């Protein structure tokens, strides 16, 4: 069972919203790049706006993370990075 603890925050180094994910023994981080939010609103959002948009669309981002975990699409550091393609696949 997937678990997404209720903490999401801006990660300056990644230029992304970051939130945790757990699945059994696996514990990782999910990064949603600012570009994803740019694509959503058509403008470059400030970090605070990205976090706000994340919370408004949280279920979609969690589904994208679940899909990447099921497909074992982890980055080299064993975390998940969501891009615009991942979001378009959900439509």
C-alpha positions as CSV (number, residue, x, y, z in Angstrom):
1,X,0.0,0.0,0.0
2,X,1.3,3.4,-1.0
3,X,1.6,6.1,1.7
4,X,2.2,9.8,1.1
5,X,2.8,11.5,4.4
6,X,1.3,15.0,4.5
7,X,4.4,17.0,4.1
8,X,5.3,18.8,0.9
9,X,7.8,21.6,0.5
10,X,9.8,23.5,-2.0
11,X,13.3,22.2,-2.6
12,X,15.5,25.0,-4.0
13,X,18.3,22.7,-5.0
14,X,15.9,20.6,-7.2
15,X,13.8,23.6,-8.3
16,X,10.8,21.4,-7.4
17,X,8.1,20.5,-4.9
18,X,9.2,17.6,-2.9
19,X,7.1,15.1,-0.9
20,X,7.7,11.7,0.7
21,X,6.4,8.3,-0.5
22,X,6.4,4.9,1.2
23,X,5.7,1.5,-0.2
24,X,6.5,-1.4,2.1
25,X,10.2,-1.2,2.8
26,X,10.8,1.5,0.2
27,X,10.9,5.1,1.4
28,X,11.8,7.8,-1.1
29,X,11.2,11.3,-2.2
30,X,9.1,12.6,-5.1
31,X,10.2,15.7,-7.0
32,X,7.7,17.7,-9.2
33,X,9.7,20.1,-11.3
34,X,8.7,23.7,-11.5
35,X,8.3,23.2,-15.3
36,X,5.3,20.9,-14.6
37,X,3.6,23.8,-12.8
38,X,4.6,26.2,-15.5
39,X,2.9,23.9,-18.0
40,X,-0.3,23.9,-15.8
41,X,-0.7,27.7,-15.7
42,X,1.3,29.0,-18.7
43,X,3.7,31.1,-16.6
44,X,6.7,30.6,-14.4
45,X,5.3,30.3,-10.9
46,X,7.0,31.3,-7.7
47,X,7.9,28.5,-5.3
48,X,5.0,29.3,-3.0
49,X,2.6,29.1,-6.0
50,X,4.1,25.7,-7.0
51,X,3.4,24.3,-3.5
52,X,-0.1,25.7,-3.7
53,X,-0.7,24.1,-7.1
54,X,0.7,20.9,-5.7
55,X,-1.9,20.8,-2.9
56,X,-4.7,21.6,-5.3
57,X,-3.7,18.7,-7.6
58,X,-2.2,16.4,-5.0
59,X,-4.2,13.3,-6.0
60,X,-2.9,13.5,-9.6
61,X,0.7,13.9,-8.5
62,X,0.3,10.9,-6.1
63,X,-1.1,8.8,-9.0
64,X,1.9,9.8,-11.2
65,X,4.3,8.7,-8.4
66,X,2.4,5.4,-8.0
67,X,2.6,4.7,-11.7
68,X,6.4,5.4,-11.7
69,X,6.9,3.1,-8.7
70,X,4.9,0.3,-10.3
71,X,7.0,0.7,-13.5
72,X,10.1,0.8,-11.4
73,X,11.1,4.2,-13.0
74,X,13.3,5.5,-10.2
75,X,16.1,8.0,-10.8
76,X,19.7,7.1,-10.1
77,X,19.3,8.2,-6.4
78,X,16.3,5.9,-6.0
79,X,13.8,8.7,-5.9
80,X,11.0,9.7,-8.3
81,X,11.0,12.7,-10.6
82,X,7.7,13.7,-12.2
83,X,7.7,15.6,-15.4
84,X,5.1,16.9,-17.8
85,X,5.0,13.6,-19.7
86,X,4.1,11.7,-16.6
87,X,1.2,14.1,-16.0
88,X,0.0,13.8,-19.6
89,X,-0.1,10.0,-19.3
90,X,-2.7,10.3,-16.6
91,X,-5.2,12.0,-18.8
